[in-house]
Amino acid sequence: MYSTKEYLKHGTLFILTIITTTLAGGEWLYGRSILSDEQPLTWEYFVLSLQFSLPFIGILLIHELGHLFTSIYHKVKSSLPFFIPAWLGFLGSPSIGTFGAIIQMKGIISSRRKFFDIGVAGPLAGFVVAFAVLTYGFTQLPEADYIYEVHPEYADPNYVLSEDEEVMDFELGYNLLFWTMEKTLADPERMPAMSEIIHYPYLFAGYLALFFTAINLLPIGQLDGGHVVFGLFPKHHKIISLVVYTLFLFYAGLGVISPFEDLNYLALALPLYVGFLYICYRKSGLSNTNKWIMALGIAAIQYSLISISPSIQGYSGWLFFAFLVGRVLGINHPEVIDGRKLDQKRTILGWLAIVLFILCFTPEPFVFE
């Protein structure tokens, strides 16, 4: 079915992604890098960092295999999983070692049920493994003094940060599932703060898996969640996708422009931001006039809200993903010839996927201060 060349290409990307996520894991878990002379990532720490990379990439692999095997079952031609390695340590920038993984559908999907099955299979398969990894992580937490192995300075009450030392103020945000599992499974005396989860490989891998599950299940366009919505609500998927995308974009950009900024800055930033919003609706199917109305309306409402309540802020980290969805993927879903209604089992799975999205979505997943 696949050529030797394809296996080599996809296999190489997969191995490279394991390597890059292991490098990133060494930086997050132990503060060690292959570029550091003071705290180098030795072979010992590289092997230890596999505790993060293997479950993390394993979950992504199961997600993509869910799509792949379902497409094979429905005789829809597709590529092998493309893993995207992305280690940014050489730039001095934090990264998780990958931009994720995708499969490319090469065949025509003429059935609403096939779209649904292929779309929902990945997130459900990946979620099962992510849940197992998190369960292990929460129930097998090391002793509370484990954190001193990573941060020995925490054990010294007289420790003072020197001027040459840099500390990244960073923490992960809660989602409903992670919070619930913490409260029900974890030993409170061993449970780390959200700013320290990055040093616990199974919790960190599971958290990132929930993050990828949630963004894939956004009910927009041709994301997995878009396929689910198209299957459940074929007559309303366009308006659902447009409304959800608009709310997502609105939240992402809330606070980008503010009446409390310098006027010279606003004179430049405001038109650029409105232009950015317009571009985000490039593949929305709206008329050119309506695209400008949406862009100007979002900016005006955001500006007004910040004027009334300056403390209201969104999460600008979502803006790049919103751009990719709106400009590259599009927020519409292709129509099909066979539009037969989903059976009861598929309908239940569809609603389960919506529930999983609600449980896994984190409004502010990565907070840098």
N, C-alpha and C positions, 0 to 999 in steps of 0.2 A: 504493500500500500504506500509506503514511504521509501524513498531512495536512500542509499547509503550516505549520500551527500547531505540529505536533510537530517538524518540521525546525527551525523558528525557536527553539523552546524548548531543544531538545537542542544545537543549534548555538551558541546563546548561552552555555549552560553550558560547552561545550567551549572557546570563546574566552576566557571568564572564567577557566577553569582554566589555560589557557596563560599568561594575564597573571599570575595569582596564583603559579604555579610559577616564572615568570620573576622576580617580585619576591623570592620566597624564594631563588631561585638567586643573585640579586645579593647577598643577605645571607650565604649560605654561601660562595660563591666568592670574593667580593671584600670582604666586610665592609661593604657599602654598602646603605643603606636610603633609601626615599623620605621617611622621617620624620626623617632625620638632617641636621643643618646642617653638621656637621664632615665627614662622609663621605657625601654624598648619592648616591643612585642616579641618575646622569645618563642621558641617552638613550644615550650611548656604552656605558655599562656595562649598561644594559638590553638592548641588542642583543647584547653579549657573553654575557649570561646566558641568551640563547636557546640557546646551546650545551648548556646543561643541560636546559632545559624542553622543547625540541622532541624530543630523543631519548627523554626520560623519558615525556612524554605520548604520544609516538608509539608506544612499546612498550605502554602501557596501552590505547591505541586498537586496536592490532593484536590484543591479547588479547580485547577485547570484540567486535571484528569477527569473531574466530574463533567465538565463541559465536553471534553474530547470523547469520552466513552459514550456519552449520550448522543453526540452528533454521529458517531459511528453506528450506534444502534438505529438511529433514524436515517442512516445512509446519506448524511449530509457531509460533503467533503470539507475538511478543515485541516489547518496546519497542526504540527506538534506545538507544545507550549513554547513561547518565546519568553525566556527570562532576561531581564534587563539589568545587568550589573551596573552599579553606580556608587563607587566608593569615592568620597570627596576629601579624604584625609590629607591629600597632597595640597589642597587649597586651604587647609586649616579650618575647614568647615565641618560641622557634625553631619553625619548621614547614617542611614541604616543599611547601606551597602547595596541597595537595589531600588528600582522604581516599580517593582512588581513583575507580573508576568501576564501574558495575554495569549490567546489563540486566535488565529485569523480564519474566519469562515469563508471558504472558497466556493461553496456550493450555494445554490438558491434555496432559500427556506420558504416554501409555499404554504406552510400550515401554521396556523396560530398555536396549535398544540405543540408542534415541534419547537417553535420559538420559545414557548414557555418552558418546555422540558429542558432544553439546552441551557436556557438562562438561569433557571432555578437550581439546577443540579450542582453547579460549581459552589455557590455560597453555602448550600446545605451540607455538601460533603466537607468543605473546608471548616465549617463551623463545628461539626462533630469532633474533628481532630483538635481544633483550637480549644474547645470546651474541655477535652481530655487533658491537654497540656496545662491549661489553667488549673484544673482540679488537682493535678499532680503538684504544680507550683505552689498552690495555696496550702495544701495538706503536708507538704514536705519542706516547709520553710526551715532554713538553718537557724542555729541559735542566734539570739539577739546580738551577741558580740561579733557576729560575722562581718558586720559593717565596718568594724575596726580593722579588718584585714585589708579593706579597700581604702578606708580613710583612717589611718592610724592617728591622725591629728585629733580626731573626735575624742580619743581617750585621754587627751592631755587637756585639763581644764585651763591651763595657762597658755595654751597655743594662741598665737596671734598671727594673722595672715600678713606676710611680708609684702612690700610694694612690688616685688618682682613676680609674685604668684598671681595667677588669674583663676577666678572661679566663675564658672558658667551657672548663673541662676536659672535653673530649668526644672520643670516638673511636668508630669503627665496629668491630663484631666480625667475625671471620672466619667464612665458611662454606666448605665443602669445595671448591666450584667456584671461588670467588673466589681462595682460597689457591692452588689448583692452577694457575689461569691466571696468577697473579702469578709463581709459580716457573718456569713454562715459557715465558712470553711476554715478561715485562717485563725491561728492562735494570735490574739491581740498583742501579746507580749513579744511576739516575733515579727509581726507584720510591719514592714518598713513604711515610711512616709512616701507619698507619691513622687517626691523629688529623688527618692533612692531606688525606685523600682528598676531603674536602668542597670542596677548592679545584681539583679536577680534574673538569671537567664530565662527561666521558664515563664515567669510572670511577664517579662518584657516581650518575649516572643509571642506569648498569647495575647498580650495587649495589642501589639502591632497587627496580629491576625484579625482581631476584632475590628481594628481600624480599617483594614483593607476590605473586610466583609461588609462593613457599613457603607463605604463609598461605592462599592459595587452594587449594593442594594438600593442606592438612591433611586427613587421611582422616576427616572428621567431618561428620555430618548432610548438609546440602544445599550445603556448599562443593564446589568442583570436585573436590577429592580424595574427598569423600563420594560423589559420583556415580561416581567411578572404582571405589571399594571396593564400591559397590552393584552395579556391573556385573561385577566380578571374583568377588565372594564374596556372592551374594544371600542365602544362608542364614545368613551370619555377620556381615553388615554392622552389625546392631544392637549386638552385643557388641563388635565392633571399634571402632565409633564411640564407644561408652560408655567403653571402656578407654582409647583414645587421648585422649579429652576429659578423663578423670579424671587421666591422667598429665600432660597439658598444664596443667591447672588446678593440680595439685599442685606442679609445677615453678615455675609463675608465682608462687604464694603462699609458696613456701619461704623462711622468714626474716621474713615479715610479723609473725608473733608469736614472741616469744622469752622463755624463762624468765629472761633476764638484764635484762628491762625492769622499770621501776618497777611495783610491785604495783597502784598506783592506775591507772596506764595500762593494765595488763593487764585489770583489772576492767572497763574500758570497751571496750578494743579486742578482747578475745577474743570476747565475745558478738556484737559487730558483725561480726567476721570470719566467725564461724560462720553468722550470718544471711546474709552475702554469699554464702557457699558454697552455702547452701540455695537461694537465689534463682537461682544459676547452674544448678541442676538443674531449674529450673521447667518446662522443656520437654523433659525427658529421658524421659518415659514411665514413670518409676519411681513407686511408691506414695509417699504423703506420708511414711510411716514410713521407707522406704528413703532418701528424700532427706535426712532428718535423720541417718540412720546414715552416709551418705556424707559429709555436711558435718562431723559430729563426728569421724568416723574420719580424714578428711584432716587436720583441725586437730590431732588428738591425735598422729598420726604425725609431722607436721611439727614439733610442739612437742618431741617426744621426740628427733628427729634433731638439732635445734638444741641440745638439752641435752647430747647426747653429743659433737657436733662443731659448735661455734659458727661455724666457718669455712664451713660448707655454706650456700650461698645460691642462690636461684633468680633469676628475673628478673621483678620486679614490673611491668615495663612491659607484660607480656603479660596482666595481669589484666583490663584494660578490654576487650581483644579477646575474652578468655575469657567475660566477662560478656555481650558482644553475641552470641556464638555460642550460649551456653547459654540466655539469657533471651529473645533476639529471634529468632534463626534456628532454634534447636532442634538437638538432636543426633541426631534420628531422620530417616530418609529415607522419603518416601512410597512406598507399594507401587504396582505396575503390573499391568495386565491381561496384557500380553504379556511373559512372563518368559523368552523364548528365550535360550539360552546365547550368549555372545559368540563370534564366530568367531576364528580364529587371529590375524588381523591386529589386531583390536581387543584381544585379550588381550596381544599384544606391546606395543601402545601403552599399555595400562593399566600394565603392569610398568615401561615406560619412564617413565611419569608418576610412579610411586612412587620410582624411582631419582632423577629430577629433584628431587623433594621432599627426599630425603636430601641431595642435593648442594647445594641452595639454602637449606635451613633454617639460620638462624643463632640459636643459643640466646640470645645477648645482642647483638642487632643495633645498639642505640644506647646507649652507656655514658656517662652523665654522672657526674662526680665532683666 
